[in-house]
Amino acid sequence: MHLTRNIKFKNFIVKTPTKKIKNLLSKLLSEKNEVLLSLSKGYKNSYIKKKIIKFKSYSRINIIGMGGSILGAKAIYNFLKINIDKKFFFIDGFRSEEAKNITDKKKLNIIISKSGNTLETIVNSNILINNKDKNIFITENKKSYISSLAKKLKSDIIHHNDYIGGRYSVLSEVGMLPAELMGLNVNRFKNYNLLVKNKNFINSLVNNVANILLLVKKKKFNSIILNYDQKSTDLFYWYQQLVAESLGKKGKGILPIISEMPKDNHSLMQLYLDGSKNNFYTFFFVKENSSNIINKDNLLKSHSYLEQKNTNDILYSQFIGTQNVFKKKSIPFRSFFIDQRNEQTLGELFSFFILETILLGKALNINPYDQPAVELIKIDTKKMLVNS
């Protein structure tokens, strides 16, 4: 079935009642919800597009942040990198030597922190920002370390919508401002209003959520993503945070694990096929218009069937063949086949996964928008640093 024009979706082969999920979705769509609004063209970014144009002359850009502040932009960059001429560096840890050694005279830093007090972002900003740099800060409109630093440096400040948590912010200014600087068409990411009117999309979403809930009820808590597209790795790191941080509460939750295919055929597949049965799987494949072709001059006769095949053909055969084996073994899985790599397709995937996660949270009777336990680590870390 086509989820949208560019996304073919094969749902879990499980039949389960969907009335509860339909009711939850209907209620969700009727709410005044800033997260869902950010998925639509009706959302007003807090930056003025005309003022962003002046930054497009920078050929090398650092994005400094943590978690949801940076994962969305990183996913966009790597999924659509083939269409992007500029070089972006993403600093989301303390491994920043590559960025520190950049010698370009004209360098732009985008520093993102919703709270304005994220420890790692403060540290990296201190290490990487030079007096000659141009800086844009994206943070909430309130007093914080980051907003104070921005004012000290006389930098541009873009206000982060305080109603949208970092992991849900990819189609707000947090993801769209970097996308503007990547030279992408930000309007093409936002198709929410059309998606919620698309029967195939809505029916697939509802059945998908109902099936995941049934699998969780059967004690299958591990969501293994079998990713056949290297350029989508950061999309699934974004998804991993979205699911884990939104649903991991009150002793409940789903653990998303990213598995790189076909490499993991030679390490983890044995366990997936014959190991414990507490997993469910997502197959993900992107059709490439060009990839390396097998050199027939060096091909032995025993493998003549590879002649004229390219690496994308081989990956696709593995993608389908593995699903056939999973089906024979009654291992639960769903699959995504991406026909076009563009802004519209990526925006549709963001929207699908965000709606899926919110619905799962509501069905599990937990708040999908907060992350109370994480704050405990921040408090204790600060105590250690103050007292050391």
ZAGUFI-12213 format. One record per residue: residue in three letters; x, y negated, z of N, C-alpha, C in turn. Coordinates in steps of 0.1 Angstrom, whole numbers, plus 5000, padded with zeros to 4 digits. Each point is the difference from the previous one (the first is absolute). Example, Ala and Ser with C-alpha at 12.3 -4.5 7.8 and 13.67 -1.06 7.14 Angstrom:
BEGIN
ALA513250575078499149885000500949885000/SER499649894993500949895000499249895008/
END
This chain:
BEGIN
MET500850125000499249885000500949885000/HIS499549894993500749875000499649925012/LEU500949975009499749915011499849864995/THR500949964991499849884992500650034986/ARG500049904991500550034987501450064999/ASN500949955009501450055000500450105010/ILE499050045008500350105011499050124999/LYS500650124997499350125001500150065014/PHE498950045006500050055014499450135001/LYS500750105006499450135003499850015015/ASN498850015004499750005015500350145006/PHE500050005013500150135007498950094996/ILE500350134999498950104996499350045012/VAL499349915006499250035013498749934998/LYS498950075004498749945000499649975015/THR499849875003499649965013499049894999/PRO499149995010499149895000500649865000/THR499449914992500649864998499149895005/LYS498850035006499149905004500649905010/LYS500750055010500649925010501049904994/ILE500850054991501049914994499449904991/LYS498950044993499349904991499449895009/ASN499550035011499449905009501149915006/LEU501150065003501149925005500649904990/LEU500050054987500549924989499149894997/SER498750035000499049904998500049895010/LYS500250045013500149905011501349924998/LEU501150064997501349934998499949904989/LEU499450034989499949924988499149885003/SER499150015009499149895003500649905011/GLU501150045006500649925010500849884994/LYS500249895007500949904996501350045005/ASN500850064991501250065004501249944992/GLU500949935008501149934993501050104993/VAL500150125005500950104993499450034987/LEU498850034999499350044987500049884991/LEU499849885005500049884992501349984993/SER501150035007501349984995500350094987/LEU499150104999500250094988499349954988/SER499349895001499249944989500549874995/LYS499649974988500449874994499549885008/GLY499050025008499449895008500949965012/TYR501050075003500849975011501049884996/LYS500049905009500949894997501350015008/ASN501150024992501350015007500449865006/SER500750005010500449885008501149924993/TYR500550054989501049934992499449944988/ILE500649894995499549934988500950054988/LYS499450064990500850064990500949904993/LYS499649884998500849904993501349975008/LYS499950015013501249985009500950115000/ILE499550124996500950125000500850014987/ILE499549934989500750004987501549965002/LYS500249905009501449945001501050115005/PHE499550115006500950105005500350114990/LYS499349994988500250114990501349994993/SER500849905002501349994994501050085008/TYR499750055012500950085007500050144994/SER501250054997500150134994500250115010/ARG500449965012500350105011499349965012/ILE499150095006499249965011500150115011/ASN500249955012499950095012498649995006/ILE499550115004498850005008500350075013/ILE499849925011500450055013498750025008/GLY499950125006498850035008500050145005/MET498950045006499950145005498650054998/GLY499950134998498750074999499249944989/GLY498749975004499049954991500449864993/SER500949935007500449874994500850024988/ILE500650114997500950024989499750124992/LEU499450105005499850134993499149984987/GLY499049925001499249974989500749944988/ALA500849905003500849934989501050104994/LYS500650085009501050104996499350104991/ALA498850055003499350094992499749944986/ILE499549885000499749934987501349994992/TYR501149965005501249984993500550134993/ASN500050115008500650124995499050084991/PHE498749985002499050074991500049934986/LEU500249865000499949934988501449944995/LYS501150055006501349954997500349994985/ILE499550094992500350004986499549864993/ASN499149945007499549874994500649885007/ILE500950025009500649895008501449974997/ASP500449884996501349964996500949965012/LYS499449955011500849955011500450115010/LYS501149975008500450105010499649965013/PHE499350095007499549985013500750105010/PHE500449945012500550095010499049995012/PHE499850125006499050015011500750045012/ILE500049915010500850025012499050035011/ASP499950135004499050055010500650095010/GLY501349975003500750075010501349935003/PHE501050065006501249935002501150054991/ARG499650074989501050034990500049904989/SER500549885002499949894992501349954993/GLU501050085000501349964995499949964985/GLU499250084993499949974985499449864998/ALA499049975008499449864999500949895005/LYS500750045011500949905006501249964990/ASN500450094992501149984991499649944987/ILE498849964998499549934988500749874999/THR500749974989500749884999499349894991/ASP498850044995499349904991499849875007/LYS500349894993499949875006498549975002/LYS499250044990498549975001499350125005/LYS499750005013499350125006498849965008/LEU499050074998498749985007499750115010/ASN499749965012499650095011498549985002/ILE499250125001498649995004500050085013/ILE499749935011500050065013498550025005/ILE499650125003498650035003499950065013/SER499249945009499650065013498749945004/LYS499050095001498749955004500049945013/SER500650065010500049955014501049885001/GLY501050014992501149905001501050035010/ASN499950125006500950045011500650144998/THR499950054988500650134997501550015002/LEU500550085010501450005004500950024988/GLU499850104992500950034989500049894989/THR498949944998499949894990500849885006/ILE499949975013500749895006501550034998/VAL500550125003501450035000500549994985/ASN499350064991500449994986500049864994/SER499149925004499949864996501349935005/ASN500450035012501149945006501350034993/ILE500150134995501250054994500149954985/LEU498850004993500149994986499749864994/ILE499349915008499749874995501249915001/ASN500449944988501049905000499449864998/ASN500849905004499549864999499649964985/LYS500750064991499849974986498850074994/ASP499450105007498950084995498749924999/LYS499150044991498749955001499150115006/ASN499149965009499250105008498549974999/ILE499350115000498549995001499750095012/PHE499249955010499650085011498550034999/ILE499650125002498650045000499750055015/THR499249935007499750035014498749945004/GLU499450045011498849955005500249855004/ASN498949924999500049865003499949985015/LYS501150035007500149985014501549995004/LYS500249965012501449985005500650145002/SER501250024994500750125001501549984997/TYR500850105002501549984996500149974985/ILE499350084992500249984985499449874995/SER498949955006499549874996500949895004/SER500650015012500949905005501350004992/LEU500550124996501250004991499749944987/ALA498850034994499649944987500049855001/LYS499549945011500049865001501449945002/LYS500850075007501449965002500749994987/LEU499850104991500750014987499349914990/LYS498849945004499249924990499650084988/SER499650135003499650094990498550004997/ASP499650054988498650024997499450105009/ILE498849975006499350105008498750044994/ILE499750134998498850054995499350075011/HIS498749965002499350065012499550144997/HIS500350095008499650145000498650015006/ASN499050054993498650015005500050085013/ASP499649945011500050075013499050115001/TYR499050014991499050105000500550134993/ILE501150004993500550114993501350055005/GLY499950135005501250065006501150024989/GLY501250015004501150024990499850114990/ARG499650125005499950114991498849994990/TYR499149915003498949984991500249874991/SER501249945001500149874994500650004986/VAL500150114993500850014988499449924989/LEU498649984999499449924990499749865004/SER500549965012499949875005501349934996/GLU500249885006501249924997501350085002/VAL500050095010501250085004500550084988/GLY499150064992500550074988499949934987/MET499049905000499849934987501049894997/LEU500549945011501049894997501350074994/PRO500550115006501250064994499650054986/ALA498850054998499650054986500049884990/GLU499649895005500149884991501449974995/LEU501050015010501449984997500650114992/MET499450125000500450114992499549984985/GLY499249904998499549974987498850094996/LEU499350055010498850094998498849925000/ASN498950054994498749945000499250045013/VAL499949915010499450045012498550034999/ASN499449934991498550024998499750144996/ARG500950074993499750134995500150115011/PHE500549965012500150105011498650015007/LYS499149904998498849985008498850044992/ASN499650125002498850054993498950065009/TYR500149965013499150055010498549994996/ASN499649894995498649984997499550104989/LEU500950034991499650104990500150145005/LEU500950035009500250135005498850045009/VAL499549915008498850045009498750024992/LYS500149964987498850034991500250124991/ASN501250055001500450124992499650135007/LYS499050074994499450125007501150115002/ASN500850024990501150105001500949975011/PHE500449875001500949965010499450025014/ILE498849955002499350015013499750145004/ASN499550094990499750145004501350075003/SER501149974993501350075002500549965014/LEU499949875003500449955013499350075012/VAL498750004998499150065011500350155002/ASN500050074989500350155001501450025005/ASN501049924996501350015005500149995015/VAL499449895005500049975015499350125007/ALA498950044995499250115007500950135000/ASN500750034989500850125000501249995010/ILE500749885000501149985010499550025014/LEU498849955003499550015014499850155003/LEU499550074990499750155002501450075002/LEU501049964993501350075001500649965014/VAL499949885004500449965014499350085010/LYS498750024999499250085009500550145001/LYS500650054989500650134999501550015005/LYS500449895007501349995005501149984990/LYS499749954988501049974990500349855001/PHE501049965008500349865003501249954991/ASN500750084993501149954992499649984985/SER500249884996499649964986501349994992/ILE500350104992501250014992499849944986/ILE500849904997499949934987501050064991/LEU499650084990501050064990500149904989/ASN501049915001500249894991500950034988/TYR499550004988500750034988500549884993/ASP499949885006500449884994500949925009/GLN501349994997501049945009499749855002/LYS499449944990499649855002498949985009/SER499350115004498949985010500450045014/THR501250025003500450045013499749895010/ASP500249884997499749895009498549975001/LEU499250044990498650005001499550095012/PHE500750115001499650105010500649975013/TYR501149935001500449955013499049895005/TRP499549924991498949915004498850085005/TYR499650104992498950095004500250075013/GLN501250045002500450075013499749915012/GLN500549884999499749915012498549975001/LEU499349984989498649975000499250115008/VAL500350124996499250115006500550035015/ALA501350005002500550045013499649895011/GLU500249884996499849895010498549975002/SER499250024989498649975001499250115008/LEU500550134998499250115005500650075012/GLY501349975003500650075011499749955014/LYS498850035005499549945013499150105007/LYS500049995013499150085008500250154998/GLY501350044998500250144998499650054987/LYS499749914990499650044987501049954990/GLY499850034987500849954990500450104989/ILE500649954990500550084988501549964998/LEU500850094998501549984998500350014985/PRO500249894993500350004986501550034998/ILE500450104992501450034998500250004985/ILE501049924996500449994986500950104995/SER499750084990500850104994500449974986/GLU501349994997500549964987500150124991/MET499250004989500050114991500749954987/PRO500750104993500050145003501150055009/LYS500749915006501150045009499650095011/ASP498849975006499650085011499450134997/ASN499950034986499750144996501150095005/HIS501249955002501150085003500449995015/SER499149945008500350005014498850025009/LEU498949934997498850005009498850084994/MET500150034987498850074994499750135006/GLN501150085003499750135007499149985012/LEU500349905008499249985012498649964997/TYR499949914990498649954995499250124996/LEU500650094993499250114994499850125010/ASP500950035009500050115008500149975015/GLY500149885004500249965014498749975007/SER500149935011498849975007498949934992/LYS498850015004498849964992499449875006/ASN500849915006499449885005500249884992/ASN500250024987500349894990498949994990/PHE499849884995499349984987500849914991/TYR499850004987501049954991499449904990/THR500849914995499749904990501050014989/PHE499650044988500950004988499949864993/PHE501249954996500049874994501049994988/PHE499449974989500850004987499749874992/VAL501149954994499849884991500550044986/LYS499249984990500450024987501049894995/GLU501150044995501049914995500050004985/ASN500149884994500049994985501350034994/SER501149995008501350044995500850075012/SER500750104996500850075010501150084992/ASN501050055007501150074993499550134993/ILE500550014988499650124992501250105000/ILE499650135001500950115000500950004988/ASN501350015001500950014989500150144994/LYS499350024989499950134994501450064996/ASP500949924997501450054996500650085011/ASN499749975012500650075011499150105007/LEU498850024994499050095005500250154996/LEU500150095010500250144996498650064995/LYS500150114992498850054995499050055010/SER500550055012499250055010499049895005/HIS500349874998499249895005499549914988/SER499850064989499649934988498649935002/TYR499250055010498749945002500249865006/LEU501249965004500249865005500349904988/GLU500250054988500349924989498949894998/GLN500549884998499149884998499249965012/LYS500350075011499349965013500849895006/ASN499349915007500749905008499850025015/THR500749935008499950035015498649985005/ASN499249904995498649985004499250124997/ASP500250064988499350134996500250115010/ILE501350015004500450115010499449975013/LEU500049875005499449975013498550035000/TYR499449974988498550025000499750155000/SER500850084994499850155000500250055015/GLN500949945007500250045014498849955008/PHE499549884997498949945007498850094999/ILE499750044988498850094997500250145005/GLY501250054998500350145004499950025015/THR500649905007499950015015498650005005/GLN499249914994498649995004499350144997/ASN500350064989499450144997500350105011/VAL501349995005500450095011499249975013/PHE500049875003499249965012498650054999/LYS499449984989498650054998499850155002/LYS500950074995500050155002500250045015/LYS500749925007500350035014499049935009/SER499049934994499049935008500649895009/ILE501049934996500649905008499349874996/PRO499549925009499249884997500949894994/PHE499549944989500849894994499049924992/ARG500549884997499449904991501149964991/SER499749944988501049954991499749874993/PHE501049924998499949884992500850004988/PHE499549984988500749994988499949854995/ILE501149934999500049864997500449994985/ASP499049944992500250004986500849874995/GLN499849895008500749884996500649935013/ARG501349964999500749945011499949854998/ASN499049945007499849854999499449955013/GLU499849865000499549945012498650055003/GLN499250024990498650045003500050145007/THR500750094995500150145005500549995015/LEU501049935002500649995014499049945009/GLY499349894996499049945008498950095004/GLU499650094990498950105003500550105010/LEU501250044999500550105010500149935014/PHE500549885001500049935013498550005005/SER499149964992498649995005499450135004/PHE500350114993499550135003500550045014/PHE501349995001500650055013499649915012/ILE499849874998499649925011498650035004/LEU499150024990498650045003499950145007/GLU500850094995500150135005500450005015/THR501049925003500550005014499049935009/ILE499449894996499049945009498850095003/LEU499650074989498950095002500350125009/LEU501250054999500550115009500049955014/GLY500549885002500049955014498649985006/LYS499149954992498749985005499350135003/ALA500250104991499450145002500650075012/LEU501349965004500650065011499849925013/ASN499249904999499649915011501349935006/ILE500949964992501149925004500149874992/ASN500749905006500249874994501150024990/PRO499849994986501050024991500949874998/TYR499749895007500749884997501149965011/ASP500050075011501049965010501150115001/GLN501049975009501150095002500649985014/PRO499150025011500449975013501250065006/ALA500350134996501150075006501349944996/VAL500149954988501349954995500549885008/GLU499049925005500449885008500850045013/LEU499750125005500850055012501550004998/ILE500450054988501450014997500649864998/LYS499349914995500549864998500249945014/ILE499150025009500249955014501250055007/ASP500150144999501250065007501349974993/THR500049994987501349964993500449865005/LYS499149915001500349865004500650005014/LYS499450095009500550015014501450055000/MET500350104992501450054999501049904995/LEU499649924990500949904995500249885010/VAL499049965007500149895009500850045012/ASN499950135004500750055013501450054997/SER500450024987501350064997501149905000/
END
